[in-house]
């Protein structure tokens, strides 16, 4: 079991893994590496995980953070699961759009819309 993180909060709600970023800026390489490890460990023992990452608190993401999210998406897919992203501020969403990652990820307005998309 990984040590509690000060960077993300992980909760299970009705069979869905909800992950909230605690930090406003996800820029530091060491923090991003830690976040990546914690993300991967939260689905390691899951088959067909349904995961929603909530970006409500996030103001900035580095390119390394995008890479970590892409690795996490692949891990979720390997486990026959689904990943949704939600509650992005315009600046964060713009980063996904510029990098064309908005085509790779399923992005929703809020947590409720992300959960509804699993049905």
C-alpha positions in Angstrom: 0.0 0.0 0.0 1.6 3.3 -1.0 2.1 6.0 1.6 -0.5 8.8 1.6 0.2 11.5 -0.9 0.1 15.2 -0.4 -0.3 15.6 -4.2 -3.4 13.6 -4.9 -6.5 12.3 -3.1 -7.9 8.9 -4.0 -11.4 7.9 -3.1 -13.7 5.1 -4.2 -17.3 6.2 -4.8 -19.8 3.5 -6.0 -17.2 1.5 -7.8 -15.5 4.5 -9.4 -12.0 5.6 -8.4 -12.0 9.4 -8.0 -8.6 11.1 -8.0 -8.3 14.8 -7.1 -5.1 16.8 -7.5 -4.3 18.6 -4.4 -1.6 20.9 -5.9 -2.5 23.9 -8.0 0.7 23.6 -10.1 1.9 20.3 -11.3 5.3 21.3 -12.6 8.0 19.8 -10.4 9.6 16.6 -11.9 9.9 14.8 -8.5 6.3 15.5 -7.6 5.1 14.4 -11.1 7.1 11.1 -10.7 5.5 10.6 -7.3 2.0 11.3 -8.7 2.7 8.8 -11.5 3.7 6.1 -9.1 0.6 6.7 -7.0 -1.7 6.7 -10.0 -0.3 3.4 -11.3 -0.6 1.8 -7.8 -4.3 2.7 -7.4 -5.2 0.6 -10.4 -2.6 -2.2 -10.1 -5.0 -4.6 -8.4 -8.1 -3.6 -10.3 -9.6 -5.2 -13.3 -11.8 -3.0 -15.5 -11.2 0.1 -13.3 -13.4 3.1 -13.8 -11.3 6.2 -13.0 -12.1 9.9 -12.9 -9.3 12.4 -12.4 -10.6 15.8 -11.2 -8.6 18.8 -12.2 -10.7 21.3 -10.2 -7.7 22.6 -8.2 -5.1 22.6 -11.0 -3.9 25.9 -12.5 -0.8 24.6 -14.5 0.5 21.3 -15.8 4.0 20.7 -17.2 4.7 18.6 -20.3 6.0 15.9 -18.0 2.6 15.8 -16.3 1.0 15.2 -19.7 3.4 12.3 -20.2 2.5 10.8 -16.9 -1.2 11.0 -17.7 -0.6 9.3 -21.0 1.2 6.4 -19.3 -1.6 6.1 -16.8 -4.2 6.0 -19.6 -2.3 3.1 -21.1 -2.2 1.2 -17.8 -5.9 1.7 -17.3 -6.6 0.4 -20.9 -4.3 -2.6 -20.3 -6.5 -3.5 -17.3 -9.6 -3.2 -19.6 -10.6 0.0 -17.7 -11.8 3.5 -18.6 -10.4 6.9 -17.7 -12.2 10.2 -17.6 -10.8 13.6 -16.9 -13.0 16.5 -15.6 -13.4 19.9 -14.1 -10.5 21.6 -16.0 -9.9 25.3 -15.9 -9.7 26.9 -19.3 -6.0 27.3 -19.2 -5.5 23.6 -18.4 -7.9 22.5 -21.1 -6.1 24.7 -23.5 -2.9 22.7 -22.8 -4.8 19.5 -23.7 -6.1 21.2 -26.9 -2.7 22.6 -28.0 -1.1 19.1 -27.6 -4.1 17.5 -29.2 -4.5 15.3 -26.1 -8.1 16.3 -25.9 -8.6 13.8 -28.7 -6.9 11.0 -26.7 -8.6 11.6 -23.3 -12.3 11.7 -22.5 -12.8 15.1 -20.9 -16.0 16.2 -19.2 -17.3 19.4 -17.5 -17.6 17.9 -14.0 -17.5 14.8 -11.9 -21.2 14.0 -12.4 -20.8 14.2 -16.2 -17.7 12.0 -16.2 -19.5 9.4 -14.1 -22.6 9.5 -16.4 -20.3 8.8 -19.4 -19.5 5.3 -18.0 -23.2 4.3 -18.5 
